[in-house]
C-alpha cells in the first residue's frame, strides 16, 4: 500500500483553493515524531519553539493591543456588542459640545458604548480639521478645548484619557511660514518650544473645567530615538517643560507605526523608562499607551497573525493599552468587521481572534520565543486561569512549524492527562481579485476552525509540548490546555473515518495520535478509492469545505469532488512534508449544496493524500467592486471614509468592472450587485460572461449616490441569471444606459 502524499495549502475560491491555514497537532512532551518516520520529502528544519512558563505569572491580564483608531462609528452603525466583546480601548475624535455631525466623534458614539467595558481616548487635536492640522489661531483653539471638555462631562465614565495633541512632532506646521509658526500669540523660538507652550496652555484650560480627567501625552508620531537624533531630546524637552509648568501627563503615549513589533520594547525600555528615572518624573513609572500601532504595509490591521506579534511585545514589556492605527475604513473595529449584502456588519477572523484574547482570564504568563531578537517570528500571549485551571495561548505570525512548550502544568494541579484544544482563526483572501492586499481579505465567519480537541498525557516533569504544524503567516491560533474532559461537538465538522469509504485504509492506532477523532483514512490510492460524507445544509447555496489532510509527496495531489453525483471540480493538496501521523494541514474548496442531506464524495485524483476530516460552512464571500478589475472608472470612498468602498464614474463607452468569480459546478447562477443610481432615471449595465454578452443589469433610481451621508444604507440591489463554467469566470459589467455606481457582487444558485 502506498501512503497518500500530502500537500500544503493556499486558500482558493471555487476550484480547489487551498488555505494553508495550519493544522495543528498536539502531543506529549518530547520531540515530535521525526520526519524520517514516514516516506516523503527530505527532513525539514527543526520546529521553532515558544515556551510558556506557568510558574512565571506577572499579574492580571491587561490585554494591551485590544483597541482601534476610529473603530466605532454611527455610520456605519458599529454594533456595541461586537465592540464590547473585542475592544478595550478606542481612540476617537473629540467633538464640540452637542455636535454629533461626525460619525466617529466621541459625541456620536458615546451613547451606544454606554454600559460596555470599552473606554475612549478623546483626541482634541482633530478639532482643528485638515491633515496636517490647520492652525486657526490661539483663541479659536482654546474655545474648542473648552467646548470639548464640557462635552465629555456627559460621558466622563467612558473616558480613558484626553489626548490634547496628536502627532505634535510634525502635524501643526513645521515650516517657518506656517500659520502656527508665525502666530505671534504662540510663544517659543523653535517649533518644539511652541508645541510645548501650547501643551501647557491646553492642559491648563482642560484642568480649569475638569481637574481630574486623565491627560495623555505627548502622543508623538515618532518615538524611536535610535532612528533620529532629535527624538530623545524632543521627549526630554517635553517632560522638562511639563514638570516646570505642572502639566505632566497622567498617561504617557506615543505612536508606533513601523513594521517591527520590537519598536515599542526598544523605545520603552532603552529610552523612555531611563529618562523617567533620570528626570525623577513625578508619578513615575507612568502608565504607557500606544495610541496608534502597526504599519501601513497592507497586511496588518485586523489580521490575526500580524496583530499577535505586537500584542506579545506589549504584554512582555508592560504596556498598559494600545489601539491599532487605521489603514482601512472607520467603524469596522480595526478591520475586523465586514459589510454584508443584507446591510449588517459581521465579524471576520480578526474579530474572533480579538474575542479570544478578550475572553482570557487570570494571570499573564511569561512567553519566550526561540529567538528573542527575531521580532517578525511567531509569537504569542498566554494566561493561566486558576478558576478553571486552564492555560490559554494565542500564537501566530509566521509560516512555520512550531512547538509550544508549556511548563509547570503538574504544579498547577493538572494531569497526568489533560484536554488539549487547538482552534484556527483563518484569514481568507480572494486570489481572483485584482487588488489582493491582505487587509482587504477577511470574509465574515461564524467562528474559528476547531482543529484538534483531544486528551494528552504530561511528561514525567509535568510539562507538555504542543506541536503546531503548518502555521500560516496571517492566521491566529488558540491553544487551550485544561483538565481532562470530553471534546466539544463541532456541528460543521465531519470525520473521514465515520464517512462511507471505499478501498482506503483506516488508521486508528498510535499513528493517529494527531488526528482530530483519533483516526484518519489513508491508502486513497486506487481508481475506486473514495470517501463519501453525508453533509447537512440548512439551505441550498454555496458552501466552503475545509479539508484536514496530509500530502507527504513532493508534488501536488488532488481529490475529485462530487456532490449528489454532480461533478464539482477537485480539491488541491500541496505537499505538507509528511503524512497525517505528523503533518496535518488544511485545504479548501467551494461546494454547491442542496437544502437538507447531501453526499459529498472525495475520490482519488492525482498523486496521493490522506484525509482526517472536513468542515462545511455557508460561503460568505462578497466580491467587492473596488477590488475587481476596473476600466475607465474610479474607485472612491463613502462619505467620511479615506479608502475605496465602491466604483463610480462608470460613465464612458469603455467603462467597466470585471469580477472574477468561482463556480463550483457548471450551470446557471444568479449574480446580484449592490448599486447606487442618484439620478431620476433608470440605468443599465451590459453583462458579459467570459467575453460573451449574456444579460442586461437594470438599475432603478436609489435617490442618492454613494458619496452621500447615506453611504450604502440606501443602495439598491439588482440581479441577472448567468451561465458559468466550472471554476473561474469573468463577469464584466460595462456602461449601458444612464449612470450607476457599483459596490459589490454576490453569486448564488438559481
NORLINFEN-V234739 format. One record per run of one state. SS is the DSSP state (helix for helix, strand for strand, loop for the rest). FROM is the first residue (numbers start at 0). TO is the last residue. If there is no record, write none. Layout:
BEGIN
ss=SS from=FROM to=TO
ss=SS from=FROM to=TO
END
This chain:
BEGIN
ss=loop from=0 to=5
ss=strand from=6 to=6
ss=loop from=7 to=25
ss=strand from=26 to=26
ss=loop from=27 to=33
ss=helix from=34 to=36
ss=loop from=37 to=46
ss=strand from=47 to=59
ss=loop from=60 to=65
ss=strand from=66 to=68
ss=loop from=69 to=78
ss=helix from=79 to=83
ss=loop from=84 to=87
ss=strand from=88 to=92
ss=loop from=93 to=103
ss=strand from=104 to=104
ss=helix from=105 to=112
ss=loop from=113 to=117
ss=strand from=118 to=122
ss=helix from=123 to=127
ss=loop from=128 to=136
ss=helix from=137 to=157
ss=strand from=158 to=162
ss=loop from=163 to=177
ss=helix from=178 to=181
ss=loop from=182 to=189
ss=helix from=190 to=208
ss=loop from=209 to=213
ss=strand from=214 to=219
ss=loop from=220 to=228
ss=helix from=229 to=244
ss=loop from=245 to=249
ss=strand from=250 to=255
ss=loop from=256 to=260
ss=helix from=261 to=278
ss=loop from=279 to=285
ss=strand from=286 to=292
ss=loop from=293 to=302
ss=helix from=303 to=315
ss=loop from=316 to=319
ss=strand from=320 to=323
ss=loop from=324 to=335
ss=strand from=336 to=338
ss=loop from=339 to=343
ss=strand from=344 to=347
ss=helix from=348 to=358
ss=loop from=359 to=361
ss=strand from=362 to=368
ss=loop from=369 to=377
ss=strand from=378 to=384
ss=loop from=385 to=388
ss=strand from=389 to=395
ss=loop from=396 to=398
ss=strand from=399 to=406
ss=loop from=407 to=408
ss=helix from=409 to=411
ss=loop from=412 to=415
ss=strand from=416 to=424
ss=loop from=425 to=436
ss=helix from=437 to=439
ss=loop from=440 to=442
ss=strand from=443 to=443
ss=loop from=444 to=447
ss=strand from=448 to=456
ss=loop from=457 to=462
ss=strand from=463 to=470
ss=loop from=471 to=474
ss=strand from=475 to=482
ss=loop from=483 to=491
ss=strand from=492 to=494
ss=helix from=495 to=497
ss=loop from=498 to=498
ss=strand from=499 to=501
ss=loop from=502 to=503
ss=strand from=504 to=506
ss=loop from=507 to=508
ss=helix from=509 to=511
ss=loop from=512 to=518
ss=strand from=519 to=521
ss=loop from=522 to=528
ss=strand from=529 to=536
ss=loop from=537 to=539
ss=strand from=540 to=549
ss=loop from=550 to=555
ss=strand from=556 to=562
ss=loop from=563 to=564
ss=strand from=565 to=572
ss=loop from=573 to=573
ss=strand from=574 to=574
ss=loop from=575 to=583
ss=strand from=584 to=592
ss=loop from=593 to=594
ss=strand from=595 to=603
ss=loop from=604 to=608
ss=strand from=609 to=617
ss=loop from=618 to=621
ss=strand from=622 to=623
ss=helix from=624 to=626
ss=loop from=627 to=627
ss=strand from=628 to=630
ss=loop from=631 to=632
ss=strand from=633 to=635
ss=loop from=636 to=644
ss=strand from=645 to=647
ss=loop from=648 to=654
ss=strand from=655 to=662
ss=loop from=663 to=665
ss=strand from=666 to=675
ss=loop from=676 to=681
ss=strand from=682 to=688
ss=loop from=689 to=690
ss=strand from=691 to=698
ss=loop from=699 to=714
ss=strand from=715 to=723
ss=loop from=724 to=725
ss=strand from=726 to=734
ss=loop from=735 to=739
ss=strand from=740 to=748
ss=loop from=749 to=749
END
